[in-house]
């Protein structure tokens, strides 16, 4: 699963730690998602999309 988290973080100028605290996970979880090593739960994907003001489809893709 591909994602745009790193790009969205860069736009907002926030660290992995900042994002992790905002959505209630560890920095390591954000790192793993960004690097395709972890697929977030539906709940976490929704939290991330709400944080960035994007749809889940805008943040994540299956290709």
Secondary structure, 3 states (H helix, E strand, C coil): CEECHHHHHHHHCCCHHHHHHHHCCCHHHHHHHHCCCCCCCHHHHHHHHHHHCCCHHHHEECC
